[in-house]
């Protein structure tokens, strides 16, 4: 039986069902009518992909949801996703002029409403471009890969996505819990990109089943690597290899696979009544902690070496975790994971802050009892593609090196890269911002390549 609100793994109020049900039509239009339609919209300046926010809100306020959807589609291929998981409080909503009166427009929920309404009513269906300006291979179907594929398809390119997993979506499918982003929403957004003419081939591991050189031999004009950061950073302290140490990304992926019936529920890495300690305070740490609560953990504690003011997680996600019963231990730097064969606890050094605001260790050690330790201290890229391809340089940390002209091209001609495989892990919308610039760079490169060939 799957994990849901009927099982012992999660209480009714903490099921894996999506938490925020969004606006009704009446609520959405009322919210849209509050927009001042500023002549110099700060909200758009705060959006990484420069979404035409005032324009789509104005169309919604007039009841023209189809026009609103068309406006959003000019800049975004994943509006239902962005409307749910973008850090609006730090971007468009945070820049809204009405925030000075503590009543900023809820832009994310409006975008989500428009995307959901459009999908339900089939108002605006994507149209395939008739021209074929070139053939592009996209490796990876996360936010960056999907955005590059969608933008290039709109420009008249033949695009084929190669995805190693059984189902496309990348971090959207396997890295963000369902209570934040429903998987049917992800599938729906991917289907719209396929309707642009994009082909997706799953269960293809580039670097093992297929190489970059073989893709070029098949006639691709350019290749985009958008594989993200699939490997977790390992916490380098004694006891890191004990049974009961579970990487946060592994926990999130396994829960998704169980809920979609891809694997048996016996594979659940957190058991009811476990005492779970999550190390880190980013969004992945919050997702892991809130997931552990839903799996029935007796106690979930987040341990962080700095203070509440220094967390990288969204404030809204942190507040949600607290409301769900997650506890936090600040100024606590892990020193070792305790146990002989199985985890029994975490030892940490108590930290303090000096007069200049710098954190330092006090030498005092304390222990928190635990059955499972979940490190969530970041991810790093895999070397599978780079190691099987000549000419692609990486930096000291394993991130792919790219150039500005044509934007996003690696040191191997015709091979582009973007998203988390190029820089430290970022948000979905920042990956999309980078991907839009990359799509333009790829189009520029292929156009120049074709021109030289014709000459």
N, C-alpha and C positions, 0 to 999 in steps of 0.2 A: 504494500500500500504506500502511495506517495506521501511525502511530507505535506500536510496541509492543515487547515484549521480543525480537522476532525481527529487528528492523531494526538498522541501524547507528546510529540516533539515540540509543539508550539501551542500557546494559548490562543484563544479566539482573537484577542486584540493584537496579538503579535504573530499573525499568520504571514505567509509569504505573499499574500495578495498585495497588489499595488496599494499603497497607503493613501495617496492623494487622488481622489476621484475626479478632480478638475472642475471647471466651471460648467454650469448649465448654460443654455443659449441666452436666457434672460440675464444671468450674472455676467456672462462674457460681454454682451453688448453694453450693459451698464458700466462695467469697468472700462471698456474702450471709450465710452463717452466722457470719461474723466480726463482723458489725455488732452493736453494743452496744444498739441500739434505745433511745437516750438519751431520757429524759423531756423534756428541753429540747434538741432536736436542732439543733446549730449548723450542720449541713450544710444544713438547710432554710433557715435564716436567711441562709446564704451564697448561696442560689440566687435569681437575680433574679425568676423566676416562681413562687417558693415551691413548687416541686414537692414532693409528699408523699413525700420520699425514704425515711425509715424505714419507712413503711407498705408501699411497693412492694418494698423490700428484704426485709421480713419475709415478705411473700406469696411471693416468689421462694425464700426459704430453706425454706419449707414445700413447695416444688414446685408452687405454684399460679401458674403463669405467666400464665394468663388474668386472674386477679384483679390481678396486678401490672400488666398492661397497661391494665386498666380504671382503676386508680388513677392511672397516669401520664397517661392521656387526659383526666383531669379538669382538668389544668393545661397540658398541652402538646399541640399539634397536629403537632409535628415531632420526635418522640422519637428516631428513628433518625439524624436530622441532629444534634440536640443531643448525642447520645451520642458522636458522632464529632468535632465541631468546636468545642464549647463550651470556654471556657478553664477547665476544671474545677480546675486547680491554683490558680487565683485565686479560685474561687468555692466550690462545694459541697465538693470534695475538700480544698481548702485549709483549710476550716473544720472538717473532721472531727476529733473529739477524739483519735482514734488517731494523728494526725500527731505528737503529743507523743512517741510511741514510734517514729516513722518507719515506721509501718505502716498509714497511712490506707486506708480502703475505696476501691476503684476504682469510684466511683459511675457515671462516664461509661460505662465498659465494661459495667456491669450494665444501665444504661438501654438501651444499644445492643443487648445480648443479648436483652432482653425484646422490644424493638421488632422485631428481626429474626426472632425465634422466632414472634412473633405473626403477622407477615406471611407467613412460610413455611407456617405451619399454619392460617392463616385462623381464628384463635381468636375474635377480637373484631372484628366488622365495624361500622363507623359506621352510625348510624341517622339518617335524615332527620327533621327536625322537621315536624310536621303543620301547625302554624299558620304563617300568613304575616303577620308583624307590620309589614312594610314592605319596600321595595325599595332595595337599596344597591348602588352602583357602587364597585368597588375598582380603582384605577389602579396597576398594578404587581404582580408576583407573586413578589417576594422574601420574606424572612422576615416582614416587617411585614405585607405585603399578605395573605399566606397565613394568618397568625395571625388578623388581623382578620376575614377571610372565614370561617374555620373557626368562630371564636367566635360570630359573628353568625348563621351557619347553625344552630348548636346552639340559639340563642335563638329560632329560628323566622323569620328574615329570608330573603327571596329575595336572593341575592348573585350578582353577575356581575363577574368579574375581567376587566379589559382589559389585555393584555400586548402590548408593541410587538415583541417578538422572536418568532421562529418557534416557540419552545418555552418554556413557563413555567418559573419557578424563580429568575429574577433572578441575584443574586450566587451563589446556591447552585449554579446550573447553569453560569454563565459566569465566575465570579470565584474559585472555590475549586478547586484542582487535583484531578484524579480520584484521585491517590494519597492524598489526605486525605479526600475525599468522593466516592464512586462515583456517577455520574450515574443509574444505575438505582435507587439508593437515593432520590435526589431525585424521580425519576419515581414511585416507589412511594408516597412520602409525599404527593405532590400528588394521586395517584389517590384516596387515602383522604379527602382534603379534598373532592374532587369527589363522593365517595360520600355526603357530608353534604348534597348538593344544590347545591353551588356550581358555577356555570357559568364556564368560562374561554374567553375569545375572544382568540386570538393574532393577531399581525400587525396590530394596531390601535394606531396612534400617536396617543394623545390629545393634543390641541394642534395636530394636523395633520389627521388623518383625522376627528376627532371633537372637539368642544369641551365644556367643562364646561357651558356654557349649553345645548347640544344634549342632553346627558345629562339635565339637569333637565327639559327639554321632553319627553323620553321617559318621564317619570314616576318617576324615581328620587327617593326621599325624602332621601337624603344621599349624599355622595361622599367617598371616602377617597383621598388622594394618598399613595402609598407608593413613589415612583419612585426613592428612594435618591439616591446621588451618582454619577452616571454619567460625569461629566467629570473627567479627571485635573487636578490642580494642576500647572501648568507650572513647571519650574525656570528661573528667570530669570537665566541666565548666558550669556555669549557662546558661540555654537556650538550652541544648543539646537535649531536647525532643521536641523542637518546630517543627511544620510542616515546611518542607523545609530543614531539616537536613537529608542528604542521605549518608549512608556509601558508600565508594568508591567501595568496592567489590559488594555491591548490585547494584550499577549503572552499573558496567561492566557486571554482570550476566544478568540483565534485558535487556540490549541492545542486548546481544547474543540471548536471548530467543525470542525477538521481531524479530530479523533478520532471525531466523530459523523458524519463524511462529509458535512458541510454545505458545505465548500469543499475545494479541491484542496490536497494537501500541499506544492505548490510555493509556497504562501503562508506557509509557516513563517518567522517573522521572525528566528529564530536558526539559523544553519547549523552543521553539524559543524565542529569545530576553531576556531570563533570564540572570541575572548577577550572575555568579557562582564563589564561592571562595573555593579553595581546600586547606586543611590544611595538610602539610607534604611535603617531597621532596624526596621520594623514587620512585622506578619504578612504583608502583601502583598509586602514586599521578600523575606521568606524564601520565600514561594511562588514568586516570580519566579526567585529564585536557584536553587532546587531544580528548577524546571521547565527552566531553561537547562542544568543538569547532565544532565537526562534527554534533552535534545535533542542531546547530544553535544558541548557546548562544551568547548574545550580547557582553559579556565580560567575560573572564576567568582569574582569578588571583590565583596564588599559594602563600600562606603565609607560611613562614618558620622562626623558631625562631633563626636559626643560619645564616651562610653566604653561598654564592654560592660555596665556596670551601669545604663546609662540607656536601653537599648533598650526599645521598646514591644512588641516581639514576645514571644510566649510563650516562656519559657525552653526548653520542650520542643521547640518549632519551631527555635529557635536551635541547640540541641544536635544536632538531626537534620540541619540544614544543615551543621554542622561535620563530622558523621560522614560525610556524603556528599561531602566534599571542597571545600566552599565556604570560601574564605578571607575574612578580615575585616581591614579597615584602620580602626583607631579614631583619633579625634581628627584627622580629615581632612575639611576643609570644601571642597567643590568650588568652584572659581573660574571655570573655563571648560572647554568641550569643544573639543578640538583637531581640526583637519582643515581642508581647503580645500572639498571637496565631500562627502567621506566621513569618518566618524569615524576618527581614528587614536589617540586617547588622551584622558585626563582629567587636567587640572591641578587640584591642590588645595593649600590652605594648611594647613600643619601647625599644630595647636592644642596648647595646654598648659592645665594646670589650676593656678590660684593657691591660696594657702593657705586660702581660704574655699570652695574647691570650684567656683569659677566658671571656665568655659572661655573662653579668649581666644586670638586669633590671634597667631602669632609673626612673621608676615611671610615666613616661609620657604616657598617653593613647590616642590612635587615633581610628577612626572608618572607616571601609570600607563598603559601601552599598552593599547589596547582596540580592538576591531572593532565592538562594540555597547555602547551606554550605555542603561541601563534605569532611568529615574527612578521611584521609588516613594515619593513624598513626600506622598501624600494625594489625596483626591478632593473634588469640589465638585458641588452640584446644578445641573442644567440649568434654563433659564428657559422652556422650551417651553410648559408649562401655564400658568404664572403670566403670561407675556406675552400669552396669548390669552384671559385671563379677567380681568374687572374685579373689584376689591375684595379681592384676596389680597395682603396686605403681606408683604414679605421684609425681612430685616435687611441691614446693610451688606455682609455676605458672601454674600448670596443665599439664605440659609436661610429657610424659611417661618415666619412668626410665628404662634403658636397661643396659646390661652387655657386656663385650668385648669377653667372651667365653661361649658358642658359640656366635658369634658376633650378636648383636641386639636382643637377647632374653630378654624379660621382666622378672619381678619377678614371673610371672606365667609360669610354665614349658610348653614349646611347643608353646607359644605365643610370636611372634616377633613384633617389631615396628620400623619404620624408617621414614625418611623425616621430614617434618615440625611438625609432631605430637610429635617428640622427641626433637627438638631444635627450635630456632627462625626461622621464615620463611627465606628460602634461594632461590637460583636460581634453575632452572630446572636441569642443569647439576650437581650441587652439590647434589641434591636429587638423581640423577642417580648414582653418585659416591658411596653414602651411600648404595643405593639399591643393587649395585653389590656386596659389601661386605656382605650385609645381605643375599643375595641369597646363597652365599658360606656358611654362618653360618647356614642357614636353611638346606642346603644339608648335612652339617656335622652333625647336630643334628639328622636328620631323619636316616642317615646311622648308627649312633651310637645306636639309638632307635631300629632299625630293628635288629642290631647285638645282642643286649641284649635280644630281644624277641626270636630270633632264638636259643640263648643259653639256 
